């Protein structure tokens, strides 16, 4: 049975890598189509011959990369981990109605290639190749590429659900076998342990991998236009300042404008415009900087450093997680705004695996949000203030402590004793897998050599206490699932849910 689990695990990893590569390349096609359209427009609009040649080279590189990615999706590419055997549904999208993706991409590439070789005299906004490229990039080509990405994602989800179902069936069969074969109890117990950890690790890794891919993709798509806006706002501010100065000089040297000009001044309220326009530019600068911060947080959360230990700022990890969950904190029709109380101590950067720690913070804060949302339905909402507290501190020169608390309903003793068991959950079917706390325990205790404890009593809220070493030592296990340490649960007599 262990061999079956190991084989299935390799299938899942391989499938995940292939599907991730396919979705990434398909998304890249979408991005390249926009880049080609931008370069084409720049090529036509610039009059500088040297700049034109640079743009031609950039445009040629984008066209070649788009063609390579396109051929890789259809016929395979080992460097991109693409097998070249798309499903019948995907092939229909490429070669049959309603999308004809292959025809659209090939025609798009051909039109771009023609534009590259077009003489300088024929480079203008009326150029037929330019018109085709701009129209296709904003319409049918984009829609057809989106259809391919959605189909690949749909097939990936179906395949993953099939894998998960097989894993659950294997787990159930192993439980039945344990009761029937008592004499092999020790061997079977070890097999069950490995199976549970493999299941938990695979499902959680897949979930976080998909989330990471999504966040990385969103951050990438947003970053280019935001960077363009951010870089140009400074120039716009200078231009506006110059124009305002010029207007003031005109007012000073020509105090008696013509009736037509005076009428225009009054209709546009020139004095208010001169006063308000710099404020508008300033607001745009603040907004674009805020978007850049959000993109940076998404990138930090989705970074792929799960198997690389590095010096990390724990507060940055917590802030990135809070930013991603910010939409759940806001007031809704049936829920008050959830307040976050941060008591951050002075912490050094610690040596850790930042990716898995992001999973832990996501799991603990999400659980606290779930508890508070449920608790609001059973208390007097007019006086109850849902609150999540996050406290950090140094406990010694070698250790730090992170406490995540909520003032929700709390946890009974019989549930608390099973919190870290794989697949144990109190949530309704379809809302929880029972893997979050189990995986979190493995990450903190087995991967980092730290400790994870729960402190809770019914009606008094809940605290999860994490302790981590500042530097990983020989007791920290490099791979999840290689020890049999059981979680230790304690009660804290001084616990205060409002702290």
C-alpha positions in Angstrom: 0.0 0.0 0.0 2.9 2.4 0.8 4.2 1.8 -2.8 0.7 2.7 -4.1 0.8 6.0 -2.2 4.4 6.7 -3.3 3.4 6.1 -6.9 0.3 8.2 -6.6 2.4 11.0 -5.0 4.8 11.0 -8.0 1.9 11.1 -10.4 0.4 14.1 -8.5 3.7 15.9 -8.5 4.3 15.3 -12.2 0.7 16.3 -13.1 1.0 19.4 -11.0 4.3 20.4 -12.6 2.9 19.9 -16.1 -0.4 21.7 -15.5 1.4 24.6 -13.8 3.8 24.9 -16.7 0.9 24.7 -19.3 -1.1 27.4 -17.4 2.0 29.6 -17.0 2.8 29.3 -20.7 -0.8 30.0 -21.7 -0.9 33.0 -19.5 2.4 34.1 -21.0 0.9 34.0 -24.5 -1.8 36.4 -23.2 0.9 38.7 -21.9 3.1 38.5 -25.0 0.1 39.4 -27.2 -0.2 42.6 -25.2 3.5 43.2 -25.3 3.6 42.8 -29.1 0.7 45.2 -29.5 2.5 47.8 -27.3 5.8 47.4 -29.2 4.0 47.7 -32.5 2.3 50.9 -31.5 5.6 52.3 -30.2 7.3 51.3 -33.5 4.8 53.3 -35.5 4.7 56.3 -33.2 8.5 56.9 -32.8 10.4 58.9 -35.4 13.8 58.2 -34.0 15.6 55.7 -36.3 17.9 54.3 -33.6 14.9 53.9 -31.3 13.0 52.2 -34.1 15.7 49.6 -34.6 15.7 48.8 -30.8 11.9 48.4 -30.8 12.1 46.1 -33.9 14.6 43.9 -32.0 12.3 43.8 -28.9 9.3 43.1 -31.1 11.1 40.3 -32.9 12.1 38.7 -29.5 8.5 38.9 -28.3 7.2 37.3 -31.6 9.8 34.5 -31.5 8.9 33.8 -27.8 5.2 33.7 -28.6 5.8 31.3 -31.4 8.0 29.0 -29.3 5.5 29.0 -26.5 2.7 28.3 -28.9 4.5 25.3 -30.5 5.5 24.0 -27.1 1.8 23.8 -26.0 1.0 21.8 -29.2 4.0 19.7 -29.8 6.0 19.7 -26.6 9.0 21.4 -25.1 11.3 19.8 -22.6 12.7 23.1 -21.4 9.2 24.3 -20.5 8.2 20.8 -19.1 5.4 20.6 -21.8 4.6 17.0 -22.9 2.9 18.1 -26.2 -0.2 15.9 -25.7 -3.1 18.3 -25.0 -6.5 16.9 -24.4 -9.2 16.6 -27.1 -11.0 19.6 -25.6 -7.9 21.7 -25.8 -7.2 20.6 -29.4 -10.8 21.6 -30.3 -10.1 25.1 -29.0 -6.9 25.2 -31.2 -8.3 23.8 -34.4 -12.1 23.8 -34.4 -14.8 26.3 -33.8 -15.5 28.6 -32.0 -12.0 29.7 -31.1 -9.5 28.5 -33.7 -6.6 29.5 -31.4 -3.9 28.1 -33.7 -5.1 30.1 -36.7 -5.5 33.3 -34.6 -2.0 33.0 -33.0 -0.3 32.1 -36.3 -2.0 35.0 -38.1 -1.1 37.4 -35.2 2.5 36.3 -35.4 2.5 36.7 -39.2 1.1 40.2 -39.0 3.7 41.2 -36.4 6.5 39.7 -38.6 5.2 41.8 -41.5 5.2 44.9 -39.4 8.8 44.3 -38.3 9.9 44.3 -41.9 7.7 47.2 -43.0 9.7 50.2 -44.4 9.9 53.4 -42.5 7.7 55.2 -45.0 4.8 52.8 -44.4 4.9 52.9 -40.6 1.9 55.0 -39.6 -1.3 54.6 -37.6 -3.2 53.5 -40.7 -0.9 50.5 -41.3 -3.1 47.4 -41.8 -0.8 45.2 -39.8 -0.8 47.6 -36.8 -4.6 47.8 -37.0 -5.0 44.0 -37.0 -2.5 43.6 -34.1 -4.3 46.2 -31.9 -7.8 44.8 -32.7 -6.8 41.2 -32.1 -4.9 41.9 -28.9 -7.9 43.6 -27.4 -10.5 41.2 -28.7 -10.8 37.7 -30.2 -7.2 36.6 -29.7 -7.4 37.6 -26.0 -10.7 35.8 -25.6 -9.4 32.6 -27.3 -6.2 32.5 -25.2 -8.4 33.0 -22.0 -10.5 30.0 -23.2 -7.4 27.8 -23.4 -6.2 28.8 -19.9 -9.6 28.2 -18.4 -9.8 24.7 -20.1 -6.4 23.7 -18.7 -7.3 24.9 -15.2 -10.6 23.0 -15.4 -8.8 19.8 -16.4 -6.2 20.3 -13.7 -8.9 20.7 -11.0 -10.7 17.6 -12.3 -7.5 15.5 -12.2 -6.6 16.8 -8.7 -10.0 15.9 -7.3 -9.6 12.4 -8.8 -6.2 12.1 -7.1 -7.7 13.3 -3.8 -10.5 10.9 -4.0 -8.1 8.0 -4.6 -6.0 9.1 -1.6 -9.1 9.2 0.6 -10.1 5.7 -0.6 -6.6 4.4 0.1 -6.8 5.9 3.6 -10.1 4.2 4.3 -8.9 0.9 3.0 -5.8 1.1 5.3 -8.1 1.6 8.3 -10.1 -1.5 7.5 -6.9 -3.5 7.0 -5.6 -2.3 10.4 -8.5 -3.9 12.2 -8.2 -7.2 10.2 -4.4 -7.7 10.6 -3.6 -7.3 14.3 -0.3 -9.3 14.2 1.1 -6.7 11.7 0.0 -3.8 13.9 3.4 -2.1 14.2 4.1 -2.3 10.5 0.6 -1.2 9.6 0.7 1.7 12.1 3.8 3.1 10.4 2.2 2.7 7.0 -0.9 4.6 8.2 1.3 7.3 9.6 3.2 7.8 6.4 -0.1 7.7 4.4 -1.7 10.4 6.5 1.3 12.7 6.3 1.6 12.1 2.5 -2.1 12.9 2.0 -2.0 16.0 4.2 1.2 17.2 2.6 0.1 16.6 -1.0 -3.3 18.2 -0.6 -2.1 21.2 1.3 0.9 21.7 -1.0 -1.3 21.6 -4.0 -3.7 24.1 -2.5 -0.9 26.5 -1.6 0.8 25.9 -4.9 -2.4 26.9 -6.8 -2.8 29.9 -4.5 0.8 30.9 -5.1 0.4 30.6 -8.8 -2.7 32.7 -8.8 -1.2 35.4 -6.6 2.1 35.4 -8.6 0.1 35.7 -11.8 -2.1 38.5 -10.5 0.9 40.4 -9.2 2.7 40.0 -12.5 -0.2 41.1 -14.6 -0.8 44.2 -12.3 2.9 45.1 -11.9 3.5 46.1 -15.6 0.7 48.7 -15.9 1.2 50.0 -12.4 4.9 50.4 -12.9 4.1 52.4 -16.1 1.7 54.6 -14.2 4.0 55.1 -11.2 7.0 56.0 -13.4 5.0 58.5 -15.5 3.1 60.3 -12.7 6.3 62.1 -11.8 6.7 63.4 -15.3 3.0 64.3 -15.4 3.4 66.2 -12.2 6.3 68.2 -13.7 4.4 68.8 -16.9 1.3 70.0 -15.0 3.5 72.3 -12.8 5.1 73.8 -16.0 1.7 74.4 -17.6 0.4 76.0 -14.4 3.5 78.3 -14.2 2.9 79.2 -17.8 -0.7 80.1 -17.2 0.3 82.2 -14.2 2.8 84.1 -16.4 0.1 84.7 -19.0 -2.2 86.0 -16.2 0.6 88.3 -15.0 1.7 89.7 -18.4 -1.8 89.7 -20.0 -4.1 90.7 -17.3 -6.9 91.7 -19.7 -7.7 88.6 -21.8 -10.2 88.7 -24.7 -13.9 88.0 -24.0 -13.7 84.5 -25.5 -10.7 83.6 -23.2 -12.4 85.2 -20.2 -15.5 83.2 -20.9 -13.5 80.0 -21.1 -11.7 80.8 -17.8 -15.0 81.2 -16.1 -16.6 78.1 -17.5 -13.7 75.8 -16.4 -13.2 77.7 -13.1 -9.5 78.2 -13.8 -8.5 79.3 -10.3 -10.0 76.1 -8.8 -8.4 74.0 -11.5 -4.9 75.5 -10.8 -5.4 74.8 -7.1 -6.9 71.3 -7.4 -4.9 69.8 -10.2 -1.7 69.3 -8.1 -3.8 67.7 -5.4 -5.3 65.2 -7.9 -1.8 64.3 -9.1 -0.7 63.8 -5.5 -3.7 61.5 -4.8 -2.8 59.5 -7.9 0.8 59.1 -6.6 -0.5 57.9 -3.3 -2.9 55.4 -4.9 -0.3 54.0 -7.3 2.2 53.6 -4.5 -0.5 51.7 -2.5 -1.1 49.3 -5.4 2.7 48.7 -5.7 2.7 47.8 -2.0 -0.2 45.3 -2.5 1.7 43.7 -5.5 4.8 43.4 -3.4 2.8 41.7 -0.6 1.3 39.2 -3.1 4.8 38.5 -4.4 6.2 38.0 -1.0 3.4 35.6 0.0 3.6 33.5 -3.3 7.4 33.3 -3.5 8.7 29.8 -4.1 11.3 29.3 -1.4 9.6 26.5 0.4 12.7 24.3 0.5 15.2 27.1 1.0 16.0 28.3 4.5 16.7 32.0 4.6 16.8 35.0 7.0 13.3 36.3 7.1 11.4 39.2 8.7 8.5 37.6 10.5 6.5 40.8 10.7 6.7 41.1 6.9 5.2 37.6 6.6 2.4 38.5 9.0 1.6 41.8 7.2 1.5 40.1 3.8 -0.9 37.5 5.1 -3.1 40.2 6.7 -3.1 42.1 3.4 -4.3 39.1 1.5 -7.1 38.4 4.0 -8.0 42.1 4.3 -11.3 41.6 2.4 -12.5 39.3 5.2 -11.9 41.9 7.9 -14.3 44.5 6.4 -17.8 45.1 7.6 -20.5 43.2 5.8 -24.3 43.2 5.9 -24.3 40.3 8.5 -21.0 40.9 10.1 -19.1 43.7 11.9 -15.7 44.8 11.0 -13.1 42.5 12.5 -10.4 44.5 14.3 -6.7 43.5 14.3 -4.7 44.4 17.4 -0.9 44.1 16.6 1.6 44.1 19.4 4.9 43.6 17.5 8.0 43.4 19.6 11.5 44.0 18.4 12.5 40.8 16.5 15.7 39.9 14.6 15.4 38.2 11.2 15.2 34.5 11.9 16.5 31.6 9.8 13.5 29.7 8.5 11.5 28.4 5.6 9.4 31.5 4.7 7.0 29.8 2.4 5.7 27.2 4.8 5.6 29.8 7.6 3.3 31.9 5.4 1.0 28.8 5.3 1.0 28.6 9.1 0.0 32.3 9.5 -2.6 31.9 6.8 -4.1 28.8 8.5 -4.2 30.3 12.0 -5.6 33.7 11.0 -8.2 32.1 8.7 -9.3 29.8 11.5 -9.6 32.8 13.8 -11.7 34.7 11.2 -14.0 31.6 10.8 -14.5 31.4 14.6 -15.4 35.1 14.9 -17.8 34.9 11.9 -19.6 32.0 13.5 -19.6 33.5 17.0 -21.3 36.7 15.8 -24.4 34.7 15.0 -24.8 33.7 18.7 -24.0 36.8 20.7 -25.4 40.3 21.2 -23.9 42.0 18.1 -24.4 45.5 19.5 -21.8 45.1 22.3 -19.5 42.4 20.8 -16.4 43.6 19.0 -14.8 40.8 17.0 -11.0 41.0 17.5 -7.9 39.2 16.4 -4.7 39.8 18.4 -1.2 39.2 17.0 1.6 39.5 19.5 5.4 38.9 18.9 8.2 38.9 21.4 11.7 37.6 22.2 11.6 34.9 24.9 15.3 34.5 25.0 18.4 35.3 22.9 17.6 32.1 20.9 13.8 32.0 20.6 10.9 34.2 19.5 7.2 33.8 20.3 4.2 34.6 18.0 0.7 34.6 19.6 -2.5 34.6 17.4 -5.6 35.1 19.5 -9.3 35.7 19.0 -12.2 36.5 21.3 -14.6 34.0 19.7 -16.4 31.0 21.2 -13.4 29.1 22.3 -12.7 25.3 22.0 -13.9 22.5 24.2 -11.5 20.0 25.8 -12.5 17.0 23.7 -12.1 18.9 20.5 -8.8 20.6 21.6 -7.3 17.2 22.2 -7.7 16.3 18.5 -6.9 19.7 16.9 -3.7 18.5 15.2 -4.9 15.2 13.9 -4.9 15.0 10.1 -8.4 15.2 8.6 -10.1 16.1 11.9 -12.4 19.1 11.4 -15.5 20.5 13.0 -16.5 22.4 9.9 -19.3 21.3 7.6 -18.6 19.0 4.7 -17.0 21.0 1.9 -15.8 23.9 4.1 -12.7 22.2 5.7 -10.4 19.3 5.1 -8.9 19.0 8.6 -5.4 19.5 7.3 -4.5 23.2 8.2 -3.5 22.7 11.8 -1.9 19.3 11.1 0.3 20.8 8.4 1.0 23.8 10.6 2.1 21.6 13.4 4.5 19.7 11.1 5.9 22.9 9.7 6.5 24.5 13.2 7.6 21.4 15.2 9.2 19.0 12.7 10.6 21.4 10.1 11.7 24.3 12.3 12.3 22.6 15.7 9.8 24.9 17.4 6.5 24.4 19.3 2.8 25.1 18.6 0.3 25.1 21.5 -3.4 25.9 21.8 -4.8 27.7 24.8 -8.6 27.8 24.9 -11.7 27.4 27.0 -15.3 27.6 25.9 -16.6 31.1 25.9 -13.1 32.6 26.5 -11.6 32.8 23.0 -8.6 30.9 21.7 -4.8 31.5 21.5 -2.3 29.7 19.3 1.2 30.1 20.6 4.2 29.6 18.3 7.8 29.4 19.5 10.6 29.4 16.9 14.4 29.3 17.2 16.2 32.3 15.8 18.6 29.8 14.1 17.7 26.4 12.8 19.6 23.6 14.6 20.3 19.9 14.2 17.0 19.1 15.8 15.0 20.8 13.0 13.9 18.2 10.4 14.7 19.1 6.8 11.6 17.2 5.4 8.1 17.1 6.7 6.8 13.8 8.0 10.0 12.1 9.4 9.2 12.2 13.1 6.4 10.9 15.2 6.3 13.7 17.8 2.8 14.3 19.1 1.5 17.8 19.8 1.4 19.1 23.4 -1.8 21.0 24.4 -1.8 23.2 27.5 -4.1 25.4 29.4 -3.0 28.9 30.3 -4.7 30.2 33.5 -3.9 33.9 32.7 -5.4 33.7 29.2 -7.3 36.8 28.2 -9.1 36.8 24.9 -9.1 40.5 24.7 -5.4 40.8 25.1 
